[in-house]
Amino acid sequence: MLTALERCRPGLSRLPFAALHDTPQPSWQAMLTALINGLSRQSEHLVLVLDSYEEITEPAIHAQLALLLKHLPPTLCVVLATRTDPPFSLARLRAQGQILELRTEQLRATREEMTAFLRSVMDLRLSEQDIQDVDARMQGWWAGMQLAALAFKEKAPPKDLLQALQGNQPALFEYLVQEVLNRQPAQVQTFLLRTSILSRLCTSLCNTVLEQQDSQLFLEELERANLFLSPLDDQRQWYAYHLLFAEAMQAQLEQTSPMEVPGLHLRASQWYAAQQMSGEAIQHALQAHEWSWAAWLLEQIHSQGIWSRFKDELHPFWMEQLPREVVRERPRLCLASAQRLFWVAPPGVTESWVRDARRAWTRAHQREEQTGQVRGRYEPEAPLHLLGEIATWHGLIASLHYGDAGATQAFCQEALTHLEEQQWAARVYVTFAQARANTSQGDLERALQQVQASLNRIKAEGDREFESLYLFEVTLLMTMAGKLRQAWQYSEQTIHTLQTLEGHQPAQLCWPYTFQARILHEWNRLEEAQPLVEQAIQLGEQAEMLAFLPLAYTLLLRITLSQGKLEEARKVSQQLEYAWRMMPSPYRVALWTCVDQMRFWLACGDLEQARRWVSDLQWKAPLVSPLARERQNVAFVRLLLAESQPESALNLLTLLVKQATATQRWYHVLEMWLLQVQAYHLLQRQQDALSLLSQAVHLGAAEGYIRCFVDEGPLMAALLPQLRKQNPQAEDLPYLETLLCAFNQQPMPRPTHLKKKLSSSLQPLLVHNYETFSERTRCGS
């Protein structure tokens, strides 16, 4: 599009072209903005025509075009030619009178246009009555007229043919093509039918498919005869049939010679495979129903390891065409399925594919042992390093979806035993899983050491994709460690790396965007945080990244609560609940959501729902992750405070703070200190409350924490002025004034806190969980 505009108006927008030429993957958002600004400065009108728009499948392109139309400069008119409506809404454009739609009725050929076409273009000697008859049958359908004209050519249309030009389009389509086809010599008919299976044609390919050597002569003759064959390049090496004509030929081939079709596709597949054109080879193998050959071709994509992305968007489509039993017999394809579904399917689905991969590897390995390492044609292989990759995936699932440090370490050890030295990418993922396992234990320092050591090697290897993954992991760990400013810097690096990554997908930005929004929220920049997390959600939804959406919706819930918008928060809570149903993971629910969900229930005065949540945990096995159990305990503490049980809350918090402090998780320490302050206040231990609040202010000052104070509500608003009167540390005074101003800038409605006591059966529940956590910690688990 930019090329077309530049040819029409040289120098229209220098920024977009500079971005295209200077960076591997430019920022389309910035380019589009620059383009719109450049067009706005133009005084002359331009018309931009986008033809065959139905071919566009990339959501980001639709989004960018919709944005262009929303901010369309008055000097630009966009013409969209498409067989189907675009996926973005046209309602707003209709309502504002900014769209002119030409649909089927308007695009039908008029009698005058049809007469000119049949007589002048196709050189047919037809009477007015003949043309009227054709018009009555065709109803202005251009493609149908062309097909009919070829049948009529150099011969008056017989009455029986005209009688056949009625009924539904498939019948008309089949009849006309039969007439066109049957008028060709027998050898031409054979060539047309057998090569119709090809999306594009060249001499060598046709020779292989037809098992002959004179295909070039046929191609030249078909082009001269204008028989629905068009060259695709100036050298006339590649050709393609008109789509409708090719479909008709394929239908005729299936009717007359169905037994030939698989063999034609198989020979086409073998030709493409010899040319290293994997995509076409796989497609034809599938159409030939040669499942083992197709599966073997797919496996070759992953022969260098499952960690390299295969960028052909048809890959999932091909996998789905293979019979399930064929895929489950091949460990590499099972792992490919797990990789494809990792972020978009429930953990159980991904885990099932990895288990299938292990079982398939075992069967293949046993066959190799029984046959002395001799495999049958296209049978799967079972090298030990592949078992290492399977164990790596088990470790990733155990760490990310379940927070099971013990299982993760066992799988990672198995992986390292079998992986070869050159499989450094798989080894990088092993380290990633190990770091996540340490995070689930609350050991951020060890996790950071592992991640940063691997990050240095990744940068040395120059792998930008892994670099972006690890940069984001550092961002996450820095945030949990309370180092917001460093976390922001790493998030900026992550975004830059992603945007300059070859084959970059905008959806990948949803993760760093969300953590930036989280930091902006903590810095009380809500007007920036909300649109950023909403943009992240949009990207995640477009890519159907189900594993990401709960994190983003949790943050959006936190932001709406900070804004005091309970109705909006209620809607977000419903979306969050749905997101967790689509991607169930009790571990991540505890880690990401349970505290904010509790805050929402308490803000709404829904103590019954809060109690129900605690009661439900009583019947579930404790989570294996100490950090996840800690977050559940923090949520429980908030309920205890709302129920005016400060002693129980304080007893539990003492244990929680001790462990969080030992592992230097200052983000969590600060939150828990503020809860302790409230417990002290409810116990009328005012001096203890102010003393601990002073420590919290000192801790929060370095990183600019604001919302964690403000969101605790009126009690904190009342205690901070008292602290100010006690002359706190001089270096904290400016920060303390900032906090007081933040409270004064917004209304502070008091949540509904009922004074009803919690039932005795619920009181010890989460304390018991934490005792289990303490025991596991002492044992070094």
C-alpha positions in Angstrom: 0.0 0.0 0.0 2.8 2.4 0.9 4.5 1.6 -2.4 1.4 2.4 -4.4 1.0 5.7 -2.5 4.7 6.6 -2.9 4.5 6.1 -6.6 1.5 8.4 -6.8 2.9 11.0 -4.3 6.7 10.6 -3.9 7.8 11.7 -0.5 4.3 11.4 1.0 5.5 9.8 4.2 9.2 9.4 4.8 8.8 7.7 8.1 7.0 4.6 6.9 9.5 4.0 4.2 12.4 4.6 6.5 10.9 2.1 8.9 10.4 -0.4 6.2 14.0 -0.2 5.0 15.8 0.3 8.2 14.3 -2.2 10.6 13.5 -5.9 10.1 10.0 -5.5 11.6 8.9 -1.9 11.8 6.3 -0.6 14.2 3.1 -0.6 12.0 1.3 1.6 14.6 4.0 4.3 14.2 4.0 4.0 10.5 0.3 4.2 10.2 0.2 7.3 12.3 2.9 8.9 10.2 1.1 7.9 7.0 -2.2 9.5 8.2 -0.4 12.7 9.2 1.3 12.8 5.8 -2.0 12.3 4.0 -3.7 15.0 6.1 -1.2 17.5 4.7 -2.1 16.7 1.1 -4.4 19.0 -0.8 -5.0 16.8 -3.8 -7.4 13.8 -3.5 -6.2 10.2 -3.8 -8.1 7.0 -4.3 -6.5 3.9 -2.8 -7.8 0.6 -4.2 -7.3 -2.7 -2.3 -8.3 -5.6 -4.5 -9.0 -9.2 -3.4 -9.2 -8.2 0.2 -10.8 -11.5 1.1 -7.4 -13.0 0.9 -6.3 -11.2 4.0 -6.3 -13.4 7.1 -3.9 -11.6 9.4 -6.0 -9.9 12.2 -3.3 -7.2 12.6 -3.9 -6.0 9.0 -7.6 -5.8 9.6 -7.0 -3.8 12.8 -4.7 -1.4 11.1 -7.1 -0.8 8.1 -9.9 -0.2 10.6 -7.8 2.4 12.4 -6.9 4.0 9.0 -10.6 4.2 8.2 -11.4 5.6 11.6 -8.9 8.5 11.1 -9.3 8.7 7.3 -8.0 12.0 6.0 -10.5 13.9 3.9 -8.3 13.8 0.8 -8.1 10.0 0.7 -10.8 7.6 -0.6 -10.4 3.9 0.1 -11.9 1.4 -2.3 -12.2 -2.2 -1.0 -12.9 -5.0 -3.5 -13.7 -8.2 -1.7 -15.9 -11.3 -2.1 -16.8 -11.2 1.6 -17.4 -8.5 4.2 -14.2 -7.5 6.1 -14.1 -8.7 9.7 -14.2 -5.2 11.2 -17.5 -3.5 11.7 -19.1 -1.4 8.9 -21.9 -0.2 11.1 -20.2 3.0 12.3 -19.3 4.0 8.7 -22.9 3.4 7.6 -24.3 5.4 10.5 -22.0 8.3 9.7 -22.7 8.1 6.0 -19.0 7.5 5.2 -19.4 4.4 3.1 -20.7 3.6 -0.3 -21.4 -0.1 -0.8 -21.6 -1.7 -4.2 -22.9 -5.2 -3.7 -24.3 -8.0 -5.9 -27.2 -6.0 -7.4 -25.0 -3.1 -8.3 -22.2 -5.2 -9.7 -24.4 -7.3 -12.1 -23.7 -6.7 -15.7 -26.3 -4.5 -17.5 -27.8 -5.5 -20.8 -25.6 -3.0 -22.6 -22.4 -4.2 -20.8 -23.2 -7.8 -21.5 -23.9 -7.1 -25.2 -20.6 -5.3 -25.5 -18.8 -8.1 -23.8 -20.3 -10.9 -25.8 -20.0 -9.2 -29.2 -16.9 -7.0 -28.9 -14.7 -8.9 -26.5 -15.7 -12.5 -27.2 -16.5 -11.8 -30.9 -19.8 -13.8 -30.8 -22.5 -13.3 -33.4 -25.6 -13.4 -31.2 -29.0 -11.9 -31.9 -30.7 -9.6 -29.5 -33.0 -12.5 -28.5 -30.1 -14.7 -27.8 -28.5 -12.1 -25.6 -31.8 -11.6 -23.9 -32.1 -15.3 -23.2 -28.5 -15.5 -21.9 -29.2 -12.4 -19.7 -32.3 -14.1 -18.3 -30.3 -17.1 -17.3 -27.1 -15.4 -16.2 -28.6 -12.5 -14.4 -25.5 -10.4 -14.9 -23.0 -13.0 -13.6 -19.8 -12.1 -15.3 -17.9 -15.3 -14.7 -20.9 -17.3 -16.0 -21.0 -15.2 -19.1 -17.4 -15.9 -19.8 -17.9 -19.6 -19.4 -21.0 -19.5 -21.6 -19.2 -17.4 -24.2 -16.4 -20.0 -24.6 -19.1 -22.6 -25.2 -20.9 -20.4 -27.7 -17.7 -19.3 -29.5 -17.8 -19.7 -33.3 -21.1 -21.4 -33.1 -24.7 -20.2 -32.6 -26.0 -21.2 -29.2 -28.2 -24.2 -29.6 -31.6 -24.1 -27.9 -30.9 -27.1 -25.7 -27.8 -25.3 -24.3 -29.9 -22.2 -23.5 -32.5 -24.4 -21.8 -29.7 -25.8 -19.6 -28.6 -22.3 -18.5 -31.0 -22.4 -15.5 -31.2 -23.7 -12.0 -28.5 -23.4 -9.3 -25.0 -22.3 -10.1 -23.3 -25.8 -9.6 -25.4 -27.3 -12.4 -24.7 -24.4 -14.7 -21.1 -24.5 -13.8 -20.7 -28.2 -14.4 -22.6 -28.1 -17.7 -20.6 -25.2 -19.2 -17.3 -26.6 -18.2 -18.2 -29.9 -19.8 -19.0 -28.1 -23.0 -15.7 -26.2 -22.9 -13.7 -29.2 -22.0 -15.3 -31.6 -24.5 -14.5 -29.2 -27.4 -10.8 -29.7 -26.8 -8.6 -32.5 -28.3 -8.4 -35.6 -26.2 -4.7 -34.9 -25.2 -5.6 -31.4 -24.1 -8.5 -32.7 -22.1 -6.3 -35.1 -20.3 -3.7 -32.4 -19.6 -6.4 -30.0 -18.2 -8.0 -32.6 -16.0 -4.8 -34.1 -14.5 -3.1 -30.7 -13.9 -6.2 -29.1 -12.4 -5.1 -30.5 -9.0 -2.1 -28.0 -9.0 -2.5 -24.5 -7.6 0.2 -23.4 -10.0 1.9 -25.1 -12.9 5.4 -25.2 -14.4 6.9 -27.5 -17.0 8.9 -29.8 -14.7 6.0 -30.2 -12.2 3.5 -31.0 -15.0 5.9 -33.5 -16.5 6.3 -35.3 -13.2 2.6 -35.4 -12.4 1.6 -36.6 -15.9 4.7 -38.8 -16.3 5.5 -37.2 -19.7 8.0 -34.8 -21.2 5.9 -32.4 -23.5 4.1 -30.3 -20.9 5.7 -27.0 -22.1 3.9 -27.4 -25.5 0.6 -27.8 -23.8 1.1 -24.8 -21.5 2.0 -22.6 -24.5 -1.0 -23.8 -26.5 -3.4 -23.2 -23.5 -2.1 -19.7 -23.1 -2.5 -18.9 -26.8 -6.1 -20.3 -26.7 -6.8 -18.1 -23.7 -8.2 -21.1 -22.0 -8.3 -19.9 -18.4 -4.5 -20.1 -18.0 -2.6 -17.1 -16.9 1.2 -16.6 -16.5 2.4 -15.7 -13.0 5.7 -14.2 -14.0 7.3 -12.3 -16.9 9.4 -15.3 -17.9 6.3 -17.5 -18.1 7.8 -20.2 -16.0 4.8 -20.5 -13.7 1.1 -20.5 -14.6 -2.2 -20.8 -12.8 -5.7 -21.7 -13.9 -8.7 -19.5 -13.3 -10.0 -20.7 -9.9 -13.6 -21.5 -11.1 -12.2 -23.4 -14.1 -9.8 -25.4 -12.0 -12.5 -26.3 -9.6 -14.7 -27.5 -12.5 -11.9 -29.6 -13.9 -11.2 -31.1 -10.5 -14.9 -32.1 -10.1 -14.9 -33.7 -13.5 -11.7 -35.6 -12.7 -13.2 -36.9 -9.5 -16.2 -38.1 -11.5 -14.4 -39.7 -14.4 -11.1 -41.0 -13.0 -11.3 -41.0 -9.2 -8.7 -43.7 -8.9 -6.1 -41.5 -10.6 -6.4 -38.6 -8.2 -4.3 -39.9 -5.3 -1.5 -40.9 -7.6 -1.4 -37.4 -9.1 -1.3 -35.8 -5.8 1.5 -38.1 -4.6 3.7 -37.4 -7.6 3.1 -33.7 -7.1 4.1 -34.1 -3.4 7.3 -35.9 -4.3 8.2 -33.2 -6.8 7.7 -30.4 -4.3 9.6 -32.4 -1.6 12.6 -32.7 -4.1 12.5 -29.0 -4.6 12.6 -28.4 -0.8 9.1 -26.8 -0.9 7.7 -28.4 2.2 4.4 -26.7 2.3 3.2 -27.8 -1.1 4.6 -31.2 -0.6 2.7 -31.7 2.6 -0.6 -30.3 1.1 -0.5 -32.8 -1.8 0.5 -35.7 0.5 -2.6 -35.0 2.6 -4.8 -34.8 -0.5 -3.3 -38.2 -1.6 -4.2 -39.6 1.8 -0.6 -40.8 2.1 -0.7 -40.3 5.8 2.7 -41.8 6.7 4.4 -39.8 4.0 2.6 -36.6 5.0 3.5 -37.2 8.7 7.1 -37.9 7.8 7.3 -34.6 5.9 5.8 -32.7 8.8 8.3 -34.3 11.1 11.2 -33.0 9.0 10.1 -29.5 9.9 10.9 -30.3 13.5 13.9 -32.5 12.8 16.2 -29.8 14.2 14.2 -29.6 17.4 10.7 -28.5 18.3 12.0 -25.1 19.5 12.3 -23.5 16.1 9.1 -22.0 15.0 7.6 -23.1 11.7 6.1 -19.9 10.3 3.7 -21.4 7.7 0.2 -20.5 9.0 -1.2 -23.7 7.4 0.8 -25.9 9.7 -2.1 -26.3 12.3 -4.5 -27.0 9.4 -2.2 -29.8 8.1 -1.9 -31.3 11.5 -5.6 -31.4 11.9 -6.0 -33.2 8.6 -3.9 -36.1 9.7 -5.8 -39.0 11.4 -5.4 -38.7 15.2 -4.0 -42.2 15.4 -1.2 -41.3 13.0 -0.2 -38.3 15.0 -0.2 -40.1 18.3 2.3 -42.7 16.9 4.9 -40.0 16.2 6.6 -38.3 19.2 7.7 -35.3 17.2 4.2 -34.5 16.0 2.8 -35.0 19.5 5.3 -32.5 20.7 4.4 -30.1 17.8 0.8 -30.4 18.9 1.7 -29.6 22.5 3.8 -26.6 21.3 1.0 -25.3 19.2 -1.6 -25.5 21.9 0.6 -24.4 24.9 -0.8 -20.9 25.2 -4.2 -21.5 23.6 -5.5 -24.7 25.2 -6.2 -25.8 28.8 -3.1 -27.3 30.5 -4.7 -30.8 30.5 -4.8 -30.8 26.7 -1.2 -29.8 26.3 -0.1 -32.3 29.0 -2.1 -35.1 27.2 -0.1 -34.5 24.0 3.2 -34.6 25.9 2.2 -37.9 27.5 1.3 -39.3 24.1 4.7 -38.2 22.9 6.4 -40.2 25.6 4.3 -43.3 24.9 5.0 -43.0 21.2 8.7 -42.6 21.8 8.7 -45.7 24.0 6.9 -47.8 21.3 9.3 -46.5 18.6 12.3 -47.2 20.8 11.1 -50.7 21.5 10.7 -51.4 17.8 14.2 -50.2 17.1 15.6 -52.5 19.7 13.7 -55.4 18.4 14.7 -54.8 14.7 18.3 -53.8 15.4 17.9 -50.1 14.7 16.3 -50.8 11.2 13.2 -48.7 10.8 10.5 -49.2 8.2 9.9 -46.6 5.5 8.6 -43.3 7.0 8.4 -44.8 10.5 9.1 -42.5 13.4 12.5 -42.5 15.1 13.2 -42.5 18.8 16.6 -41.0 19.5 17.5 -40.4 23.2 17.8 -36.6 22.7 14.1 -36.6 21.6 13.2 -38.1 25.0 15.1 -35.1 26.5 12.9 -32.8 24.6 9.8 -34.6 25.8 11.1 -34.3 29.4 11.7 -30.6 28.8 8.0 -30.1 27.9 6.9 -32.0 30.9 9.1 -29.7 33.0 7.6 -26.6 31.4 4.1 -27.7 32.0 4.8 -28.7 35.6 6.4 -25.3 36.3 4.2 -22.9 34.5 0.8 -24.5 34.9 1.1 -26.4 38.2 3.9 -24.7 40.1 5.2 -28.1 41.0 8.9 -27.5 41.8 9.6 -31.2 42.7 8.2 -32.6 39.5 9.8 -29.8 37.5 13.3 -30.5 38.8 12.8 -34.3 38.2 11.8 -33.7 34.6 14.6 -31.1 34.0 17.2 -33.6 35.3 15.9 -36.2 33.0 16.0 -33.7 30.1 19.6 -32.8 30.8 20.6 -36.4 31.0 19.4 -37.0 27.4 19.8 -33.7 25.6 22.8 -33.3 23.4 25.2 -30.4 23.8 24.2 -28.7 20.6 20.5 -28.7 21.6 21.2 -25.4 23.4 17.7 -24.1 22.7 16.1 -27.0 24.6 18.6 -26.4 27.4 17.6 -22.8 27.6 14.0 -23.9 28.2 15.1 -26.3 30.9 16.7 -23.4 32.7 13.5 -21.4 32.1 11.4 -24.2 33.8 13.9 -24.5 36.6 13.7 -20.7 37.3 9.9 -20.9 37.3 10.1 -23.8 39.8 12.2 -21.6 42.1 9.7 -18.8 41.6 6.9 -21.1 42.7 8.9 -21.7 45.9 9.3 -18.0 46.4 13.0 -18.1 45.8 13.3 -15.1 43.5 17.0 -14.6 44.0 17.9 -18.0 42.7 15.4 -17.7 39.9 16.9 -14.3 38.9 20.4 -15.8 38.9 19.4 -18.6 36.6 17.5 -16.4 34.2 20.2 -13.7 33.9 22.9 -16.3 33.4 21.0 -17.8 30.5 20.1 -14.3 29.1 23.8 -13.6 28.7 24.3 -16.7 26.7 21.2 -16.1 24.6 22.5 -12.6 23.7 25.8 -14.1 22.7 24.0 -16.6 20.5 22.0 -13.7 18.9 18.7 -15.5 19.3 16.2 -12.6 19.6 13.2 -14.8 20.2 14.7 -16.4 23.3 16.0 -13.0 24.3 12.5 -11.5 24.4 11.3 -14.5 26.4 14.0 -14.1 29.0 13.8 -10.3 29.2 10.1 -10.7 30.0 10.9 -13.2 32.7 13.4 -10.8 34.3 10.6 -8.2 34.2 8.3 -10.5 36.0 10.9 -11.4 38.7 11.9 -7.7 39.2 8.3 -6.8 39.7 7.8 -9.4 42.3 11.0 -8.3 44.0 9.6 -4.8 44.2 12.1 -3.3 41.9 9.6 -1.4 39.7 12.1 0.9 38.0 14.3 -2.0 36.8 11.2 -4.0 35.8 10.1 -1.0 33.7 13.5 -0.9 32.0 13.5 -4.6 31.2 9.9 -4.4 29.9 11.1 -1.6 27.5 13.9 -3.9 26.3 11.4 -6.7 25.8 9.1 -4.6 23.7 12.0 -3.3 21.6 13.3 -6.9 21.0 9.9 -8.2 20.0 9.2 -5.3 17.6 12.6 -5.9 15.9 12.2 -9.7 15.8 11.9 -11.3 12.4 8.5 -12.7 11.9 7.2 -10.7 14.9 3.6 -11.2 15.8 1.9 -8.2 17.5 0.1 -10.5 19.9 3.5 -11.3 21.6 3.5 -7.7 23.0 0.5 -8.5 25.2 2.8 -9.8 28.0 5.1 -6.8 28.4 2.2 -4.4 27.9 0.4 -5.9 30.8 3.3 -5.7 33.1 3.9 -2.1 32.1 0.3 -1.4 32.9 0.8 -3.1 36.2 3.7 -0.8 37.1 1.8 2.3 35.8 -1.1 1.3 38.0 1.2 1.1 41.1 2.6 4.5 40.2 -1.0 5.9 40.2 -1.0 6.6 36.4 -4.3 5.0 35.9 -5.2 7.0 32.8 -2.2 5.3 31.1 -2.5 1.9 32.7 -6.1 1.2 31.6 -5.8 1.7 27.8 -2.5 -0.2 27.8 -4.0 -3.3 29.5 -7.0 -3.0 27.2 -4.7 -3.0 24.2 -3.0 -6.1 25.6 -6.3 -7.8 26.1 -7.3 -7.0 22.5 -4.0 -8.5 21.2 -4.4 -11.6 23.4 -8.0 -12.1 22.3 -7.1 -11.8 18.6 -4.5 -14.5 19.0 -6.7 -16.5 21.3 -4.0 -16.7 23.9 -6.1 -18.2 26.6 -3.1 -18.6 29.0 -2.5 -14.9 29.0 -6.0 -13.4 29.3 -6.6 -14.2 33.0 -3.5 -12.2 33.9 -4.7 -9.2 32.0 -8.3 -9.3 33.2 -7.0 -9.5 36.8 -5.0 -6.3 36.3 -8.0 -4.6 34.7 -10.1 -5.7 37.7 -7.5 -4.1 40.0 -7.5 -0.8 37.9 -11.3 -0.5 38.0 -11.4 -1.1 41.7 -8.8 1.7 42.1 -11.1 3.9 40.1 -14.0 3.0 42.4 -16.0 1.8 39.4 -17.7 -1.2 40.9 -20.1 -1.8 38.0 -17.3 -2.0 35.6 -15.4 -4.1 38.0 -18.3 -6.5 38.2 -18.2 -6.9 34.4 -14.5 -7.5 34.4 -14.9 -10.0 37.2 -17.3 -12.0 35.0 -14.9 -11.9 32.1 -12.1 -13.0 34.4 -14.2 -15.9 35.7 -14.9 -17.0 32.1 -11.2 -16.7 31.2 -10.3 -19.1 34.0 -13.0 -21.6 33.0 -11.4 -21.6 29.5 -7.9 -22.1 31.0 -8.2 -23.8 34.4 -5.1 -23.7 36.6 -5.6 -23.5 40.4 -1.9 -22.6 40.8 -2.1 -19.6 38.6 -5.5 -18.6 40.0 -3.9 -18.4 43.4 -0.7 -16.7 42.1 -2.4 -14.1 39.9 -6.0 -13.5 40.9 -7.2 -14.7 44.3 -6.1 -11.5 46.2 -7.7 -9.1 43.7 -10.9 -11.3 43.6 -11.1 -11.1 47.4 -10.7 -7.3 47.2 -13.5 -7.1 44.7 -15.9 -9.2 46.9 -15.1 -7.0 49.9 -15.5 -3.8 48.0 -19.0 -5.0 47.0 -19.8 -6.1 50.5 -20.2 -9.7 49.2 -18.8 -11.4 52.3 -20.9 -14.6 51.6 -19.0 -15.1 48.4 -15.7 -14.5 50.1 -16.6 -17.0 52.9 -17.7 -19.5 50.2 -14.3 -19.2 48.5 -12.5 -20.1 51.8 -14.9 -22.9 52.5 -14.3 -24.4 49.0 -10.5 -24.5 49.7 -11.2 -26.6 52.7 -12.2 -29.5 50.5 -9.3 -29.2 48.1 -5.7 -30.5 48.4 -3.3 -27.8 49.3 -1.3 -26.4 46.3 2.2 -27.6 46.1 3.6 -24.1 45.5 4.4 -22.2 48.7 4.1 -18.9 46.9 0.6 -19.7 45.6 -0.4 -20.8 49.1 1.0 -17.5 50.4 -1.2 -15.5 48.0 -4.3 -17.5 49.2 -3.3 -16.7 52.8 -3.1 -13.0 51.9 -6.5 -13.1 50.5 -7.8 -14.9 53.6 -6.1 -12.2 55.8 -8.2 -9.6 54.0 -11.3 -11.4 54.8 -10.2 -11.8 58.5 -9.7 -8.0 58.7 -13.1 -7.4 57.1 -14.6 -9.7 59.6 -12.8 -7.8 62.5 -10.6 -10.7 63.4 -7.3 -8.8 63.7 -5.6 -11.2 66.1 -6.0 -14.2 63.6 -4.9 -12.0 60.8 -1.8 -10.8 62.6 -0.8 -14.3 63.7 -1.0 -15.5 60.1 0.8 -12.3 58.7 3.7 -12.8 61.1 4.5 -16.1 59.4 3.9 -14.8 55.9 6.1 -11.7 56.3 8.9 -13.7 57.8 9.2 -15.9 54.7 8.6 -13.1 52.2 11.4 -11.0 53.9 13.8 -14.0 53.9 13.3 -14.3 50.1 13.4 -10.6 49.5 10.0 -10.4 47.8 9.5 -6.7 48.8 6.4 -6.3 46.6 4.7 -8.8 48.8 6.3 -7.7 52.0 5.0 -4.1 51.5 1.5 -5.4 50.9 1.6 -7.6 54.0 3.1 -4.8 56.1 0.1 -2.6 55.2 -2.3 -5.4 56.3 -0.4 -5.7 59.6 -0.8 -2.0 60.1 -4.5 -2.3 59.8 -4.5 -5.3 62.2 -2.6 -3.3 64.8 -5.0 -0.4 64.4 -8.0 -2.7 64.9 -6.3 -4.0 68.1 -5.8 -0.4 69.2 -2.0 -0.8 69.1 -1.6 2.6 67.5 2.1 3.0 68.1 2.9 -0.4 66.5 0.7 0.6 63.6 2.5 3.8 63.0 6.0 2.3 63.5 5.3 -0.4 60.9 3.7 2.2 58.6 6.9 4.2 58.8 8.9 1.2 57.6 6.4 0.6 54.8 6.7 4.3 53.7 10.5 4.0 53.7 10.4 0.8 51.7 7.9 2.2 49.1 9.7 5.5 48.7 12.6 4.1 46.6 10.3 2.7 43.9 7.5 5.2 44.1 4.7 2.9 45.3 1.4 4.7 45.6 -1.6 2.5 44.8 -0.7 -0.2 47.4 -1.2 2.6 50.0 -4.2 4.3 48.5 -6.1 1.2 47.7 -6.1 0.2 51.4 -8.8 2.9 51.8 -9.8 5.4 54.5 -7.9 3.8 57.4 -4.6 4.3 55.6 -5.7 7.9 54.7 -6.2 8.5 58.4 -3.0 7.0 59.6 -0.6 8.7 57.1 -1.3 12.2 58.5 -0.6 10.9 62.0 2.7 9.5 60.8 3.4 12.9 59.2 3.0 14.6 62.6 5.6 12.2 64.2 8.4 13.6 62.0 9.4 10.5 60.0 12.8 10.1 58.3 13.6 13.3 56.5 14.3 11.5 53.2 10.8 10.1 53.2 9.0 13.4 53.7 8.6 14.2 49.9 7.3 10.7 49.2 4.9 10.9 52.2 3.5 14.2 50.8 3.0 12.5 47.5 1.0 9.7 49.2 -1.2 12.3 51.0 -1.9 14.1 47.8 -2.9 10.9 46.1 -5.5 10.3 48.7 -6.8 13.8 48.4 -7.2 13.5 44.6 -9.9 10.9 44.6 -13.1 9.9 46.5 -12.6 7.2 49.1 -15.9 5.3 49.6 -15.7 3.0 52.5 -16.3 -0.7 51.6 -19.1 -2.5 53.3 -17.4 -4.4 56.2 -19.9 -6.5 58.2 -19.0 -7.3 61.8 -20.3 -10.8 61.7 -17.8 -13.4 63.0 -16.4 -16.0 60.7 -17.6 -19.6 61.5 -15.1 -21.5 63.6 -14.7 -24.2 61.1 -13.2 -21.8 58.6 -10.7 -20.1 60.9 -7.8 -22.5 60.8 -8.0 -23.5 57.2 -5.3 -21.4 55.5 -3.2 -21.2 58.6 -2.8 -25.0 58.3 -1.8 -24.5 54.7 0.9 -22.1 55.7 2.1 -24.5 58.4 2.6 -27.1 55.6 4.5 -24.4 53.7 6.8 -23.7 56.7 7.5 -27.4 57.1 8.3 -27.8 53.4 10.6 -24.8 53.6 12.5 -26.2 56.6 13.0 -29.5 54.7 14.5 -27.6 51.8 11.8 -28.6 49.3 
